[in-house]
Amino acid sequence: MNLSPSAQATLLMTSYFGKVANDGPRPLSIIEWGRFAQWLKEQKRTPDDLLTPVVNDHLEGWRDKKVDIVRITQLLSRGHALALAVEKWQRAGLWIITRADPDYPVQLKSRLKTLSPPVLFGCGERRLLNEGGLAVIGSRNANDEDLAFTQEVGSKAASQGISIVSGGARGVDEAAMLGAVNAGGNAIGIVADSLLRSATSKKWRKAVMDGHLALVSPFYPEAGFSVGNAMARNKYIYCLAESSLVIHSGTRGGTLNGAEENLKKNWVPLWVKPTQDANAANRSLVAKGGRWCEGDIQTLDVQSLFVPNTSPPVREIDVQSDMFAMEVGESNVLREELSENSPKASILIVSDAKNAIEQATLSSFEGSTLSESPADFYQVFIGEVARRSPDSLTTDELVADLSLQKAQVNAWLKRACEDGVVKKLRNPVRYQLVSEE
């Protein structure tokens, strides 16, 4: 695995290489990295400038109450741990791409912009990440009828040369992906946990070796199951696809939140399978803008789900306008983050999501239900809670860490408890991410 200096610096600053240690430095969150990356840009410096024994010379002038120079230098000093982790992952067939890599998925950058993940871990055929497909989403506990329908969708997609994009979890995700690869088609699985184990799983190994499957994750490859990570990855499923199909949605949880976010952002068309389950939220999703698909799998034409979308087309990205760009081959440094608005101006990896969250003003929570709050900002918040797991956190700690209004934090914590993402502890009152499936 030939990582460029820029990729190494990004990994050192933002990734874990082993189990979380309470006494070790915590990798920068998406918000923290955004602040630091923007400062680097303003100083006309690049991430690989940090890989030097005199790193303090490049940090002169940096001031941040949450990310001090000591923490930065501690993160950068983990080179030995990085080398061991990369060697282990490489032996298992994993690869790593960062936003500096030219084959990083264009759709993620174009649709999520600064909220696309700085690092992706994966195995299998990485070219599939830029080929789009049909996102298939649904419950882990779907009934036999829904699973049979889902598997046939995967098989039909394969016969029409359409890739399946899903989450790799048991239930609907697994049925759709296996339906595709068993029929000789392609699939992309965005997994929320245990990528290293999935990469060596007998279930996926043949499809990986035959070039019909890519498994990818923005999370530490050895991470266990986390509700926060499972919810956070939903946006990536939609944004790697060209259309989407919800098989079955509960009235709360990741399937519903992800579908609602897609409807708000208008990333891709949202189709919904008809169901007689009165407890499902399928009808609610159609009322909010989704469309019923053909309920008879024998007459369903998967290609018909790819209708023109009203959202702006994916922009062709000019790699020569990347920030921190160097010619490929020059010190083997790959091109960095792309300009979003101009060929002359760009931002590195992620910008400060805090500013976006703060735009969801306090008034948006007053006189409305929690489910009406912006799903994307809520999921950014859940991601930040997940970054701090397994620690239990008080409301005041989250307010201080994220620089948000206390009422906003309380609103999101209440919703997260209702969704089963976090649990509320008492004596004293604090919150902890639900870490078991």
C-alpha positions in Angstrom: 0.0 0.0 0.0 1.9 3.0 -1.3 0.5 5.9 0.7 1.5 9.4 -0.2 2.9 11.7 2.5 -0.3 13.7 2.3 -2.4 10.6 2.9 -0.2 9.5 5.8 -0.6 12.9 7.5 -4.4 12.8 7.0 -4.6 9.3 8.5 -2.4 10.2 11.4 -4.6 13.2 12.2 -8.1 11.7 11.7 -7.9 7.9 12.2 -7.7 5.2 14.8 -5.1 2.4 14.5 -6.3 0.3 17.4 -8.7 0.1 20.3 -9.7 3.4 21.8 -7.3 4.2 24.7 -8.5 6.7 27.3 -5.0 8.0 27.8 -4.1 8.4 24.1 -4.7 11.4 21.8 -8.2 11.4 20.2 -8.0 11.8 16.4 -9.5 15.0 15.1 -13.2 15.0 14.5 -14.7 16.1 11.3 -15.3 19.6 12.7 -11.8 19.9 14.3 -10.1 18.7 11.1 -12.0 21.2 9.2 -10.8 24.1 11.3 -7.2 22.9 11.2 -7.3 22.1 7.4 -8.7 25.6 6.7 -5.9 27.1 8.8 -3.3 25.1 6.9 -4.7 26.4 3.6 -4.6 30.0 4.8 -0.9 29.5 5.8 -0.2 28.0 2.4 0.9 24.7 3.9 0.0 21.2 3.1 -0.6 18.1 5.3 2.7 16.5 4.3 4.4 19.6 5.7 3.5 18.1 9.1 5.7 15.0 8.6 8.9 16.6 9.8 10.9 16.5 13.0 10.4 20.3 13.3 6.6 20.2 13.0 6.3 23.0 15.6 7.8 25.4 13.0 4.8 24.7 10.8 2.3 25.1 13.7 3.4 28.6 14.7 0.4 30.8 15.0 -2.1 27.9 15.4 -4.5 28.6 18.3 -7.5 26.4 19.1 -9.0 25.6 22.5 -9.9 22.0 21.6 -7.0 21.2 19.3 -3.8 22.3 20.9 -0.3 21.8 19.5 0.4 19.0 22.0 -2.5 17.0 20.7 -1.4 17.5 17.1 2.1 16.4 17.8 0.9 13.4 19.7 -1.2 12.3 16.8 1.6 12.8 14.3 3.9 10.8 16.5 1.9 7.6 15.9 3.9 6.7 12.8 4.9 3.3 14.1 1.2 2.4 15.0 0.2 3.6 11.5 2.8 1.4 9.8 1.8 -1.7 11.8 -1.9 -1.1 11.1 -1.4 -0.5 7.4 0.7 -3.7 7.1 -2.1 -5.7 8.9 -4.8 -4.2 6.7 -2.8 -4.8 3.6 -2.3 -8.5 4.4 -6.1 -8.8 4.6 -6.5 -7.2 1.2 -7.6 -3.8 2.3 -6.8 -0.5 0.6 -7.0 3.1 1.6 -8.0 6.1 -0.4 -8.2 9.7 0.8 -9.7 12.8 -0.8 -6.2 13.3 -2.3 -6.7 10.2 -4.4 -8.0 10.7 -8.0 -10.2 7.6 -7.7 -12.0 8.9 -4.6 -15.7 8.7 -5.4 -16.8 11.8 -7.4 -20.4 11.5 -6.2 -19.4 11.9 -2.6 -17.4 15.1 -3.2 -20.0 16.6 -5.5 -23.1 15.7 -3.3 -21.7 15.9 0.2 -19.0 18.5 -0.6 -17.2 19.3 2.7 -19.0 16.6 4.7 -17.6 13.7 2.6 -15.3 11.5 4.6 -11.5 12.4 4.5 -10.5 8.7 4.4 -12.1 5.6 2.9 -11.0 2.0 3.8 -12.0 -0.7 1.4 -11.4 -4.0 -0.3 -12.4 -5.3 -3.7 -12.8 -3.5 -7.0 -12.5 0.2 -6.2 -13.5 1.3 -9.7 -17.1 0.4 -8.8 -17.2 3.3 -6.4 -17.5 5.7 -9.4 -20.0 3.6 -11.4 -23.2 4.5 -9.5 -26.1 2.1 -9.3 -29.3 1.4 -7.4 -29.2 2.0 -3.6 -31.4 -0.7 -1.8 -32.3 0.1 1.8 -34.3 -1.6 4.4 -34.6 -3.2 7.8 -32.3 -5.8 9.3 -35.4 -7.7 10.4 -37.4 -7.7 7.1 -39.8 -10.6 6.6 -39.3 -13.4 4.2 -41.5 -11.9 1.5 -39.5 -8.6 1.5 -36.2 -10.5 1.5 -37.2 -12.6 -1.5 -38.3 -9.4 -3.3 -35.0 -7.8 -2.5 -32.9 -10.7 -3.7 -34.8 -10.7 -7.0 -34.2 -6.9 -7.3 -30.5 -7.6 -7.0 -30.7 -10.4 -9.6 -32.7 -8.3 -12.1 -30.2 -5.3 -11.6 -27.4 -7.7 -12.5 -29.1 -8.8 -15.7 -29.4 -5.2 -16.7 -25.8 -4.2 -15.9 -26.9 -2.1 -12.9 -24.8 -2.2 -9.7 -26.4 -2.6 -6.3 -25.4 -0.1 -3.5 -26.3 -1.1 0.0 -25.0 -1.2 3.6 -23.7 -4.8 3.9 -25.7 -5.6 7.0 -27.9 -8.6 7.5 -31.4 -8.4 6.2 -32.3 -6.3 3.2 -28.7 -5.0 2.5 -27.3 -8.5 2.4 -30.1 -9.9 0.3 -29.8 -7.2 -2.4 -26.0 -7.5 -2.6 -26.0 -11.4 -2.7 -28.8 -11.3 -5.3 -26.6 -9.2 -7.5 -23.2 -10.9 -7.2 -24.7 -14.4 -7.3 -26.2 -13.5 -10.6 -22.9 -12.2 -11.9 -23.5 -8.6 -11.3 -21.7 -5.9 -9.2 -22.4 -4.6 -5.8 -21.0 -1.9 -3.4 -21.3 -2.4 0.3 -20.8 0.6 2.6 -20.2 -1.1 6.0 -20.5 0.5 9.3 -18.4 -2.0 11.3 -15.8 -4.8 11.0 -14.6 -4.1 7.5 -11.5 -6.2 8.2 -13.7 -9.2 9.1 -16.0 -8.6 6.1 -13.0 -8.5 3.8 -12.1 -12.1 4.7 -15.6 -13.4 5.0 -16.5 -16.5 3.0 -19.8 -14.8 2.1 -18.1 -12.1 0.1 -14.7 -13.4 -0.7 -15.5 -14.9 -4.2 -17.2 -11.7 -5.4 -14.3 -9.6 -4.1 -11.8 -11.8 -5.9 -13.8 -11.9 -9.1 -14.0 -8.1 -9.2 -17.8 -7.9 -8.7 -17.8 -6.4 -5.2 -16.3 -3.4 -3.4 -16.7 -3.1 0.4 -15.9 0.3 1.8 -16.1 2.1 5.1 -15.2 5.6 6.4 -14.7 4.1 9.9 -11.8 2.3 11.6 -11.6 -1.1 9.8 -11.8 -3.1 13.1 -14.5 -1.1 14.7 -17.4 -3.0 16.4 -21.0 -2.3 15.7 -22.2 1.2 16.6 -25.7 2.6 16.0 -24.1 6.0 15.4 -21.9 4.7 12.7 -24.7 2.7 11.1 -26.8 5.8 10.9 -24.0 8.1 9.8 -23.1 5.8 6.8 -26.7 6.1 5.3 -25.9 9.2 3.4 -22.9 7.5 1.7 -25.2 4.8 0.3 -27.5 7.3 -1.4 -24.6 9.5 -2.6 -22.8 6.6 -4.3 -25.9 5.7 -6.2 -28.1 7.1 -9.0 -31.4 6.0 -7.7 -32.8 4.4 -4.5 -35.4 1.8 -3.4 -36.6 1.5 0.2 -37.9 -2.0 0.8 -39.3 -1.5 4.3 -38.9 1.3 6.7 -39.7 1.4 10.4 -41.2 4.5 12.0 -37.9 5.3 13.5 -34.2 4.4 13.0 -31.6 4.5 10.2 -33.7 3.5 7.2 -36.3 6.3 7.9 -33.7 9.0 8.7 -31.6 8.2 5.7 -34.6 8.2 3.3 -35.8 11.5 4.8 -32.4 13.1 4.4 -32.2 12.0 0.8 -35.7 13.5 0.1 -34.6 16.8 1.7 -31.3 16.9 -0.2 -32.7 15.5 -3.4 -29.6 13.5 -4.1 -31.3 10.7 -6.0 -34.9 9.6 -6.8 -36.5 7.7 -3.9 -38.7 4.7 -4.8 -40.7 2.8 -2.1 -41.9 -0.8 -2.2 -45.7 -1.2 -1.4 -46.4 -3.0 1.8 -49.4 -4.1 3.8 -47.5 -3.5 7.1 -49.5 -0.9 9.0 -46.5 -0.3 11.3 -44.2 0.6 8.4 -43.3 4.1 7.4 -43.3 3.4 3.7 -46.5 5.3 3.1 -45.1 8.3 5.1 -42.1 8.4 2.8 -44.3 8.5 -0.3 -46.3 11.3 1.3 -43.0 13.2 1.7 -41.9 12.9 -1.9 -41.1 9.2 -2.5 -42.7 7.2 -5.3 -44.3 3.8 -5.2 -42.5 1.2 -7.3 -44.1 -1.7 -9.0 -45.1 -4.1 -6.2 -45.0 -7.3 -8.4 -41.4 -8.4 -8.7 -42.2 -10.3 -11.9 -43.1 -7.2 -13.7 -40.7 -4.7 -12.0 -38.2 -3.2 -14.5 -35.2 -2.1 -12.4 -34.2 0.3 -15.2 -37.5 2.1 -14.9 -36.3 3.3 -11.4 -33.7 5.5 -13.1 -35.7 8.5 -14.0 -34.3 12.0 -14.5 -33.7 13.7 -11.1 -34.4 17.4 -10.5 -31.2 17.7 -8.5 -28.1 19.3 -10.1 -26.1 16.8 -12.1 -22.9 15.5 -10.6 -20.2 18.0 -11.5 -17.2 16.8 -13.5 -14.3 17.4 -11.2 -11.2 19.0 -12.6 -8.4 17.3 -10.7 -5.9 20.0 -11.7 -7.7 22.5 -9.4 -7.2 20.5 -6.3 -5.8 22.2 -3.2 -2.4 21.1 -2.1 -2.0 19.7 -5.6 1.3 18.4 -6.9 2.0 16.5 -10.1 1.5 12.8 -9.8 4.9 11.2 -9.6 6.5 14.2 -7.9 7.3 12.7 -4.4 4.4 10.4 -5.2 2.1 13.0 -3.7 -1.5 12.6 -5.0 -3.8 15.5 -5.7 -5.7 17.0 -2.9 -9.2 18.4 -2.3 -11.0 20.0 -5.1 -12.5 23.5 -5.6 -16.2 23.6 -5.1 -16.9 27.0 -6.6 -13.8 28.1 -8.6 -10.8 26.5 -10.2 -8.7 28.8 -8.1 -10.2 28.3 -4.7 -10.8 25.1 -2.8 -11.1 23.5 0.6 -9.3 20.6 2.1 -11.2 17.5 3.0 -13.9 18.9 5.2 -14.8 22.4 6.3 -16.1 23.4 9.7 -19.5 21.6 9.9 -20.1 23.6 13.1 -21.0 26.7 11.0 -23.5 24.7 9.1 -25.0 23.3 12.2 -25.3 26.7 13.7 -27.3 27.8 10.7 -30.0 25.4 11.9 -31.2 28.2 14.3 -32.6 27.6 17.7 -36.0 28.8 16.4 -36.2 25.7 14.1 -36.7 23.6 17.2 -39.4 25.8 18.8 -42.9 24.8 18.1 -42.0 21.9 16.0 -41.4 18.2 16.5 -37.9 16.8 16.7 -38.3 14.8 13.6 -38.6 18.1 11.7 -35.0 19.1 12.5 -32.5 18.9 9.7 -31.5 15.2 9.3 -28.0 16.0 7.9 -27.1 18.2 10.9 -28.5 15.7 13.3 -26.4 12.9 11.8 -23.3 15.1 11.9 -24.1 15.5 15.6 -24.5 11.7 16.1 -21.2 11.2 14.3 -19.5 13.6 16.8 -21.0 11.6 19.7 -19.8 8.4 18.1 -16.2 9.9 17.9 -16.2 10.3 21.6 -17.5 6.7 22.3 -17.3 4.8 24.7 -17.1 7.8 27.0 -20.3 9.0 28.6 -20.9 12.7 28.1 -22.9 15.4 29.8 -24.9 18.0 27.9 -22.5 20.7 29.0 -19.5 18.8 27.7 -21.1 18.4 24.3 -22.1 22.1 24.2 -18.5 23.0 25.0 -16.9 20.5 22.6 -19.2 21.4 19.6 -19.8 25.1 20.4 -23.6 24.7 19.9 -26.6 26.1 21.6 -27.6 24.0 24.6 -31.2 23.8 23.5 -30.0 22.3 20.2 -27.9 19.7 21.9 -30.8 18.8 24.2 -33.1 18.5 21.2 -30.8 16.2 19.4 -30.0 14.1 22.5 -33.7 13.6 23.0 -34.2 12.5 19.5 -31.2 10.2 19.7 -32.6 8.5 22.8 -35.9 8.0 21.0 -34.1 6.5 18.0 -32.1 4.2 20.2 -28.8 5.7 19.2 -27.8 6.8 22.7 -28.9 5.9 26.2 -29.4 8.3 29.1 -27.6 7.5 32.3 -28.4 9.0 35.6 -26.6 10.1 38.8 -25.3 12.2 37.3 -27.3 12.7 34.0 -25.1 11.9 31.0 -25.4 10.2 27.6 -23.6 7.3 26.0 -23.7 5.8 22.5 -25.4 2.5 22.2 -22.6 0.2 21.2 -24.3 -3.2 20.9 -26.5 -4.4 18.1 
